[in-house]
Every structure is written in structure tokens, then in C-alpha cells.
């Protein structure tokens, strides 16, 4: 079910090539209604960035209820630049208390000043989240971004049906539309894009493998869609995954519940014939300009909250691969794909090492290039996390597989009555990504900008 309550509280930053100066338009918009009451400033606040944003926005938030209890639809957010106000797209999420979200645009500017105003504002288009044929798909400005399968996908005809799987991401598209994931490769039919099974688990006296599903010991299944929300700053869904044990007596038992949240942050809109229009610009629904498209990157956050489904513990035993895996596009091989980690490792020496982040990138169809910077949150188990990377001669041609494997070198005991969380951020990009950008992205993932009320 879609929820649109957040949309009414969001602002459009209109494109300057079509509507002139943003602040001039903003002032004109407030003059349209001559009976509109005087604007009331609810709060002034600022963000002082400790480091420049190296080519990537910084998702930012504050506790809205600490400022006001006024309804969402009566609020507007502006940034103060050179003594003029500029509208900022924002979004409010209510999880018992309200949080206000927006994105600080990339650049060298370290100090940003904002004002929360008591006035309603026109809503801005959301990232679309469509539900079709057992799949949830994120779209923005006509571009597909990420697809999630909640229906069960069966292997090709003639292949063991035990390789079927649900609850995985595929395709993950670059901003230019190339696929970065692969499923059911003939060498590993159990590989499903981006997915999160455990390989060696001790549960109720048995050792269970949820990864290599052909062995019929266990699997991970989509159980239900908990929520799906569209918004002008991000759209997201929450899905319940069940880690199912196939018992020796022929019965099944759910051993672990996993609530997975996938959030896609709205990309910037750019004019390919000039420069970036605005890091937070959005189009009016009726406006069309073929020069305008999304920027060369966008941000995806994946959070897994795990709980034991029974009174029995769930012991993840150390194994060389397990956890959040990514089977990359089949276009990559050992001649056109490269790896760089936060510790300076490359594809030749990454496997078995630990890192805060890892860039996997390479050539793509259309004489293009791109990839993903995979970031690990510092509160994750065994962070910096061990990694599993396929070596260059895998399958002779050098196919690529990446895995943050927190249990590669140690056990992890999940006990009943407790919640265990893993968080990852993916920077999905076209072009070339470097260590400075990845480090900046990780810094503001691990340490979000601090908001100071004035």
C-alpha cells in the first residue's frame, strides 16, 4: 500500500532555465495569495560540515517534534544563501516522533543555514515506486533505478527447482540504465543479484546452509510487504524475509525473521547541455525538457533487522562467504573490472581483508563505465568488515562477485529477544569513482551532518 501523506509537506526547487532565479520565483509565489498571513519563522538552524562533500549529497535529518508540533502540511523549509531564501525539498517521516529529512548538495561549501517556516508549500514529485507482477520498482525522471522481487523466481527449465528464490534486488541499474546485477548464472544458479543469506548456521542441533539452496537445508523467502512509501526526498519499502529451515522429518521451521528496508534517495536533476541545475531540483509534473535527466549517481540504503523467530538461538558459524552478496553484471571480466577498498587493496589482494568501503567498477555497454561503492556502517558486526572477492581467474574469464562477510573470520550468536542490525549504503554511479569520493561518502554515512539550532 502506498502512503502519500508525506508529499504535501515538500517543496519544489524549480529549474532556473525554465523559471528564472529560484529566490525570485519563491518570493513571487508568496505574493500570489494577497490574503496569505505573514510568514512565521519556527526555527533557524545551521549545518557546519567538517569536510567538503566530494561529489555526493549528504542525507541529513533533525527531530521535528523538538521544534514544533504543527501539522506537516503547514511547514516549509528554505536555505538562506547570500541573504536570500531558496526552497529546499524535504520529507517528514513519523515513527512515533517526526523526523525531517533533506539532502545537503555536494560542493565545497561547509556552512549551510536553514529556516523552517509556518506556511504550506506546493508538493514536489516523488520517486515513483510501482508494484507490478510481483516486483517493486523505483523510478525517477523516467529512469529505472532499482527492482526488488517479492515473487518467487524459478530457475530455467531443466534446472533443479530448489534453486528458486524470492526477496532479492535485481536489476540494480546505473543512472544511465545499465544493469549492475545478475541472477541465476549457470555457474551459480543460487546467485540472486543483491541478497542476504547465511551459509553455515547451527540451529536446534543441525547445521543449516541458507546460501547454497540446492542442498535443501534451508532458504530465505519473502513473507510479506510491511510498507511501501513514496516521497520527494526518498522512497522506500520494508519487507519481511523468513530464513526457513528444512527439517529432516520433512517439515519446515522459520528460524530467523529479517525486516529489510530499502531506501532510494532522490537523485539530482541535471541539464546535460550546461551544468547541474540544482542538487535538489525537481520538475513540475507537466514540465518536459529532453536535456534534463538524473545525475551520474544516486544513493541506496539497505538495512536488515534480524530477530530469532523461536526461543532457539541462531548461531552463524564462521565461513568464507555469507551475508550481503552482490553478483555483478556478466559484462564484467578480469579485463574490464577493478576493485579498490578503503585500505588501498585491489582485486588481486582484497579477498579476506577488511574494509570500511569497497568500490567495484568497470566498463559498461554503450562505451560507458560505472559501478557501486559499497559502504559498511561502523556499528555493523565485525566492522571494518571482512570481504569475499572472486579472484581474477574465476570461471576462467574472471567473473566478479562481492560480499561483505561479517562472519568470515568469527562466529556470531543471535539470541532470542534481541534485535541485530546491519546497515549498508550503496553509491550507484556512472563514470569513474575514486578513493576521495568514497571516503567522503562513508564519512557522512557513518557521521551524518550535525544540525545546530540557533
C-alpha positions as CSV (number, residue, x, y, z in Angstrom):
1,X,0.0,0.0,0.0
2,X,1.3,3.4,-0.9
3,X,1.3,6.3,1.5
4,X,1.2,9.8,0.2
5,X,0.9,11.8,3.4
6,X,4.5,13.0,3.2
7,X,4.1,14.5,-0.2
8,X,2.1,17.5,0.8
9,X,4.8,18.9,3.0
10,X,7.5,19.0,0.3
11,X,8.8,21.9,-1.8
12,X,9.7,22.2,-5.4
13,X,13.0,23.9,-6.3
14,X,12.1,25.0,-9.8
15,X,14.6,24.8,-12.6
16,X,16.3,28.1,-13.4
17,X,16.4,27.7,-17.1
18,X,12.7,27.5,-17.2
19,X,11.6,29.7,-14.3
20,X,14.4,32.2,-13.7
21,X,16.1,32.8,-10.4
22,X,14.9,30.4,-7.7
23,X,14.7,33.0,-5.0
24,X,12.8,35.4,-7.3
25,X,10.3,32.7,-8.1
26,X,10.0,31.8,-4.4
27,X,9.2,35.5,-3.5
28,X,6.7,35.7,-6.4
29,X,5.0,32.5,-5.2
30,X,4.3,34.0,-1.8
31,X,2.8,37.2,-3.4
32,X,0.2,35.3,-5.4
33,X,-2.1,35.0,-2.5
34,X,-2.7,38.5,-1.2
35,X,-4.6,37.3,1.8
36,X,-1.8,34.9,3.0
37,X,-0.9,35.7,6.6
38,X,2.6,36.9,7.5
39,X,5.1,34.1,7.5
40,X,6.2,32.8,10.9
41,X,9.8,31.6,11.4
42,X,9.6,28.5,13.6
43,X,13.3,27.9,13.8
44,X,16.7,28.8,12.3
45,X,19.4,26.2,12.2
46,X,22.7,25.6,10.6
47,X,24.9,22.7,9.5
48,X,28.6,23.0,9.6
49,X,30.3,20.3,7.6
50,X,33.5,19.0,9.0
51,X,34.7,18.1,5.5
52,X,33.7,19.1,1.9
53,X,31.2,16.9,0.2
54,X,33.3,15.2,-2.5
55,X,30.8,14.9,-5.4
56,X,27.9,13.5,-3.4
57,X,24.9,14.8,-1.4
58,X,24.7,14.2,2.3
59,X,21.3,12.9,3.6
60,X,20.5,15.0,6.7
61,X,17.8,14.9,9.3
62,X,16.5,16.5,12.5
63,X,13.9,15.9,15.2
64,X,11.0,17.9,14.1
65,X,8.9,17.5,17.2
66,X,11.7,19.2,19.2
67,X,10.9,22.3,17.2
68,X,7.1,22.3,16.5
69,X,4.0,20.1,16.7
70,X,2.3,22.0,13.8
71,X,0.9,19.7,11.1
72,X,3.3,18.6,8.3
73,X,1.2,20.3,5.6
74,X,1.8,23.8,7.2
75,X,5.6,23.7,7.1
76,X,8.2,24.9,4.6
77,X,12.0,24.6,4.6
78,X,14.3,27.2,3.0
79,X,18.1,27.7,2.8
80,X,19.5,31.1,3.3
81,X,22.1,32.0,0.7
82,X,23.5,35.5,0.4
83,X,20.6,36.8,2.5
84,X,18.1,35.3,0.1
85,X,15.9,32.3,0.7
86,X,15.9,29.3,-1.5
87,X,13.3,26.5,-1.2
88,X,14.6,23.1,-0.1
89,X,12.8,19.8,-0.9
90,X,12.2,17.9,2.3
91,X,10.2,15.0,3.7
92,X,8.8,14.1,7.1
93,X,8.6,10.5,8.5
94,X,6.7,9.6,11.6
95,X,7.9,6.7,13.6
96,X,6.3,7.7,16.9
97,X,8.1,11.1,16.7
98,X,8.6,13.0,13.5
99,X,11.9,13.3,11.7
100,X,12.5,15.9,8.9
101,X,14.8,14.8,6.1
102,X,16.6,16.7,3.3
103,X,19.8,16.5,1.3
104,X,22.7,18.9,1.5
105,X,24.2,19.3,-2.0
106,X,27.7,18.3,-2.9
107,X,30.3,21.0,-3.1
108,X,33.0,22.9,-1.1
109,X,30.5,24.9,1.0
110,X,30.9,23.9,4.6
111,X,28.3,26.1,6.3
112,X,24.6,25.9,5.4
113,X,21.9,28.0,7.0
114,X,18.2,26.9,7.0
115,X,14.9,28.3,8.2
116,X,11.7,26.4,9.0
117,X,8.6,28.5,8.2
118,X,4.9,28.1,9.1
119,X,3.4,28.1,5.7
120,X,2.2,25.4,3.3
121,X,4.1,24.8,0.0
122,X,3.4,23.0,-3.3
123,X,4.3,19.4,-3.3
124,X,7.2,18.1,-5.4
125,X,7.2,14.8,-7.4
126,X,8.2,11.7,-5.6
127,X,10.4,8.9,-6.6
128,X,7.9,6.5,-8.1
129,X,7.5,3.1,-6.5
130,X,5.5,0.7,-8.7
131,X,4.1,-2.7,-7.8
132,X,3.8,-4.9,-10.9
133,X,3.9,-8.7,-11.4
134,X,5.5,-9.5,-8.1
135,X,8.1,-6.8,-8.3
136,X,8.6,-3.3,-6.7
137,X,10.5,-0.9,-9.0
138,X,11.9,2.5,-8.1
139,X,11.8,5.1,-10.9
140,X,12.8,8.8,-11.1
141,X,12.5,11.2,-14.0
142,X,11.8,8.4,-16.4
143,X,14.8,6.3,-15.2
144,X,14.6,2.8,-13.6
145,X,16.8,2.7,-10.5
146,X,16.2,-0.5,-8.5
147,X,13.9,-3.5,-8.8
148,X,13.0,-5.9,-5.9
149,X,11.4,-9.3,-6.5
150,X,9.0,-10.4,-3.9
151,X,7.5,-13.1,-6.0
152,X,9.3,-16.5,-6.3
153,X,11.6,-16.7,-9.3
154,X,12.2,-20.2,-10.7
155,X,15.4,-21.3,-12.5
156,X,15.4,-22.0,-16.2
157,X,13.7,-25.1,-17.5
158,X,15.6,-28.3,-16.8
159,X,17.4,-26.9,-13.7
160,X,16.6,-28.1,-10.2
161,X,13.6,-26.1,-8.9
162,X,15.3,-26.0,-5.4
163,X,17.2,-23.0,-6.9
164,X,14.0,-20.9,-6.7
165,X,14.2,-17.8,-4.6
166,X,12.3,-14.6,-3.6
167,X,13.2,-11.4,-1.7
168,X,16.2,-10.1,-3.7
169,X,17.3,-7.0,-5.7
170,X,17.6,-7.3,-9.4
171,X,18.2,-5.4,-11.6
172,X,20.1,-2.6,-9.9
173,X,20.5,0.0,-12.7
174,X,23.1,2.7,-13.2
175,X,21.8,6.2,-13.7
176,X,22.4,5.7,-17.5
177,X,20.3,2.5,-17.4
178,X,22.9,-0.4,-17.5
179,X,22.3,-3.4,-15.3
180,X,24.8,-4.0,-12.5
181,X,23.4,-7.3,-11.1
182,X,22.9,-10.8,-12.4
183,X,20.8,-13.7,-11.3
184,X,20.9,-17.5,-12.0
185,X,24.3,-17.5,-13.7
186,X,24.9,-21.1,-14.9
187,X,28.0,-21.3,-12.7
188,X,26.0,-20.4,-9.6
189,X,22.2,-20.7,-10.1
190,X,21.7,-19.7,-6.4
191,X,23.2,-16.2,-7.0
192,X,20.4,-13.6,-7.0
193,X,21.5,-10.0,-7.7
194,X,21.9,-8.5,-4.2
195,X,20.7,-10.8,-1.5
196,X,21.4,-11.7,2.2
197,X,21.6,-15.4,3.2
198,X,23.8,-17.1,5.8
199,X,25.9,-20.0,4.8
200,X,26.8,-22.0,8.0
201,X,24.3,-21.8,10.8
202,X,23.9,-24.0,13.9
203,X,20.2,-24.2,14.8
204,X,18.4,-26.7,17.1
205,X,21.2,-29.3,16.8
206,X,21.5,-29.1,13.0
207,X,23.9,-27.3,10.7
208,X,21.9,-25.3,8.1
209,X,23.0,-23.7,4.8
210,X,20.7,-20.9,3.7
211,X,23.0,-19.8,0.9
212,X,23.6,-23.0,-1.2
213,X,19.9,-23.7,-1.6
214,X,20.4,-26.8,-3.8
215,X,21.4,-28.7,-0.7
216,X,17.8,-28.4,0.6
217,X,18.8,-27.5,4.1
218,X,17.3,-24.0,4.1
219,X,16.3,-20.9,2.1
220,X,15.3,-17.3,2.6
221,X,11.8,-16.3,1.5
222,X,9.8,-13.1,1.1
223,X,7.0,-13.3,3.7
224,X,5.1,-10.0,3.4
225,X,5.4,-6.4,2.3
226,X,5.3,-4.4,5.5
227,X,5.2,-0.9,3.9
228,X,5.9,1.0,0.7
229,X,6.3,4.8,0.8
230,X,6.9,7.3,-1.9
231,X,8.4,10.7,-1.1
232,X,10.2,13.7,-2.7
233,X,13.5,13.1,-0.8
234,X,13.4,9.3,-0.7
235,X,11.1,6.4,-1.3
236,X,11.4,3.1,0.5
237,X,9.9,-0.3,1.2
238,X,10.1,-2.7,4.1
239,X,9.8,-6.4,3.5
240,X,9.8,-9.3,6.0
241,X,12.1,-12.2,5.0
242,X,11.9,-15.6,6.7
243,X,15.0,-17.7,7.0
244,X,13.4,-21.2,6.7
245,X,15.0,-24.5,7.9
246,X,14.0,-27.7,6.0
247,X,13.9,-30.2,8.9
248,X,15.0,-33.8,8.4
249,X,11.4,-35.0,9.1
250,X,10.2,-33.1,6.1
251,X,8.7,-30.1,7.9
252,X,9.8,-26.5,7.7
253,X,10.6,-24.1,10.5
254,X,11.3,-20.3,10.4
255,X,14.5,-19.8,12.4
256,X,15.1,-16.1,11.8
257,X,13.0,-13.1,10.8
258,X,14.6,-10.3,8.9
259,X,13.0,-6.9,8.3
260,X,14.7,-5.5,5.3
261,X,14.4,-1.8,4.5
262,X,15.5,-0.5,1.1
263,X,15.6,3.3,0.7
264,X,16.4,5.1,-2.5
265,X,17.4,8.8,-2.1
266,X,16.2,11.1,-4.9
267,X,18.9,11.9,-7.4
268,X,19.7,15.4,-8.5
269,X,18.4,16.7,-11.8
270,X,21.0,17.9,-14.3
271,X,21.0,19.7,-17.7
272,X,23.3,17.7,-19.9
273,X,23.8,20.7,-22.2
274,X,25.0,23.0,-19.4
275,X,25.7,22.2,-15.8
276,X,23.9,20.9,-12.7
277,X,20.6,22.9,-12.3
278,X,20.2,22.1,-8.6
279,X,21.2,19.2,-6.4
280,X,17.7,19.2,-5.1
281,X,15.8,20.4,-8.2
282,X,12.7,18.6,-9.4
283,X,10.4,19.1,-12.3
284,X,6.8,20.2,-12.3
285,X,4.8,17.2,-13.4
286,X,3.7,19.0,-16.5
287,X,7.2,20.1,-17.5
288,X,9.3,18.2,-20.0
289,X,12.8,19.0,-21.2
290,X,14.8,16.3,-23.0
291,X,18.0,17.9,-21.8
292,X,17.1,17.1,-18.2
293,X,17.9,13.8,-16.6
294,X,19.2,12.5,-13.3
295,X,22.8,13.0,-12.1
296,X,25.5,10.4,-12.6
297,X,25.0,8.8,-9.2
298,X,22.3,8.0,-6.6
299,X,22.2,6.6,-3.1
300,X,20.6,3.4,-1.8
301,X,20.4,2.4,1.9
302,X,19.8,-1.2,2.8
303,X,19.1,-2.1,6.5
304,X,18.5,-5.6,7.8
305,X,17.0,-6.0,11.3
306,X,17.2,-9.6,12.4
307,X,15.4,-11.4,15.3
308,X,15.2,-15.1,16.3
309,X,11.9,-16.5,15.2
310,X,11.8,-19.1,18.0
311,X,13.2,-19.5,21.5
312,X,16.2,-21.2,20.0
313,X,19.4,-19.2,19.3
314,X,20.7,-18.7,15.8
315,X,24.5,-19.3,15.7
316,X,26.1,-18.1,12.5
317,X,29.4,-20.1,12.3
318,X,32.4,-18.5,10.6
319,X,32.6,-19.3,6.9
320,X,34.4,-17.7,4.0
321,X,31.2,-16.2,2.4
322,X,27.9,-15.2,4.0
323,X,25.7,-12.1,4.4
324,X,25.1,-9.3,1.9
325,X,26.2,-10.6,-1.5
326,X,26.4,-8.9,-4.9
327,X,26.7,-10.9,-8.1
328,X,27.7,-8.3,-10.6
329,X,26.8,-7.9,-14.3
330,X,28.0,-10.5,-16.7
331,X,29.5,-7.8,-18.8
332,X,32.5,-7.6,-16.4
333,X,35.5,-9.9,-16.5
334,X,39.2,-9.7,-15.5
335,X,40.0,-7.3,-18.3
336,X,37.4,-4.6,-17.7
337,X,36.6,-4.6,-13.9
338,X,38.5,-3.3,-11.0
339,X,38.3,-3.1,-7.2
340,X,39.5,-0.5,-4.6
341,X,39.0,-0.7,-0.9
342,X,39.3,1.8,1.9
343,X,42.6,0.1,2.8
344,X,44.0,0.6,-0.7
345,X,43.6,-3.1,-1.8
346,X,42.7,-4.1,-5.3
347,X,41.2,-7.2,-6.9
348,X,44.4,-9.1,-6.6
349,X,44.7,-8.8,-2.8
350,X,41.2,-7.8,-1.4
351,X,39.7,-11.3,-0.6
352,X,40.0,-12.0,3.1
353,X,40.9,-8.4,4.0
354,X,38.7,-5.9,5.9
355,X,37.4,-2.5,4.8
356,X,35.0,0.3,5.6
357,X,34.1,0.6,1.9
358,X,34.8,-1.1,-1.4
359,X,34.4,0.2,-4.9
360,X,33.7,-2.2,-7.7
361,X,33.6,-0.6,-11.1
362,X,34.3,-1.3,-14.8
363,X,33.4,-0.8,-18.4
364,X,29.7,-1.0,-19.4
365,X,27.7,-1.2,-22.6
366,X,27.5,1.9,-24.7
367,X,31.1,2.8,-24.3
368,X,30.3,3.8,-20.7
369,X,31.6,2.9,-17.3
370,X,30.2,2.7,-13.8
371,X,29.7,0.6,-10.7
372,X,28.9,0.7,-6.9
373,X,30.7,2.0,-3.9
374,X,29.6,-0.4,-1.1
375,X,29.8,1.2,2.4
376,X,29.6,-0.6,5.7
377,X,28.2,1.2,8.8
378,X,30.6,1.3,11.7
379,X,28.1,-0.3,14.1
380,X,27.9,-3.4,11.9
381,X,29.1,-6.6,13.4
382,X,32.9,-7.1,12.9
383,X,33.4,-3.7,11.3
384,X,35.5,-3.0,9.4
385,X,34.1,-6.0,7.6
386,X,35.8,-8.9,6.0
387,X,35.2,-9.3,2.3
388,X,34.8,-12.1,-0.2
389,X,36.0,-11.1,-3.7
390,X,36.4,-13.5,-6.6
391,X,39.9,-13.7,-7.9
392,X,40.7,-12.8,-11.5
393,X,40.7,-16.3,-12.9
394,X,37.2,-17.2,-11.6
395,X,35.3,-19.2,-14.2
396,X,38.4,-18.7,-16.5
397,X,37.0,-15.3,-17.7
398,X,37.2,-13.5,-14.3
399,X,33.5,-13.1,-13.3
400,X,33.0,-10.7,-10.4
401,X,31.3,-11.3,-7.1
402,X,31.5,-9.1,-4.0
403,X,30.4,-9.9,-0.4
404,X,30.7,-8.1,2.9
405,X,31.0,-11.2,5.1
406,X,31.0,-10.2,8.8
407,X,31.2,-13.8,9.8
408,X,34.1,-14.7,7.5
409,X,36.6,-15.0,10.5
410,X,34.3,-15.3,13.6
411,X,31.0,-16.7,14.8
412,X,28.0,-14.5,15.5
413,X,25.5,-15.7,18.1
414,X,22.0,-14.2,17.6
415,X,20.0,-14.7,20.8
416,X,16.2,-14.8,21.2
417,X,14.6,-11.5,22.3
418,X,17.2,-9.3,20.8
419,X,17.5,-7.3,17.5
420,X,20.6,-7.3,15.4
421,X,21.1,-4.7,12.7
422,X,23.3,-4.5,9.6
423,X,23.3,-1.3,7.5
424,X,24.9,-0.6,4.1
425,X,24.9,2.3,1.8
426,X,25.4,1.9,-1.9
427,X,26.6,4.7,-4.2
428,X,25.4,3.7,-7.6
429,X,27.2,5.6,-10.3
430,X,28.3,6.1,-13.9
431,X,31.8,7.2,-14.7
432,X,34.8,6.7,-12.5
433,X,34.8,6.7,-8.7
434,X,37.8,7.3,-6.6
435,X,39.0,6.9,-3.0
436,X,38.3,10.6,-2.1
437,X,34.7,10.3,-3.1
438,X,34.2,7.0,-1.4
439,X,35.8,8.3,1.8
440,X,33.6,11.4,1.8
441,X,30.5,9.3,1.2
442,X,31.5,6.9,4.0
443,X,32.2,9.8,6.4
444,X,28.8,11.3,6.1
445,X,27.1,7.8,6.2
446,X,29.0,7.0,9.4
447,X,28.7,10.5,10.9
448,X,25.7,12.4,9.4
449,X,25.9,16.1,9.4
450,X,25.1,17.7,12.8
451,X,22.2,20.2,12.9
452,X,22.5,23.1,15.3
453,X,19.5,25.2,16.3
454,X,20.2,28.9,16.5
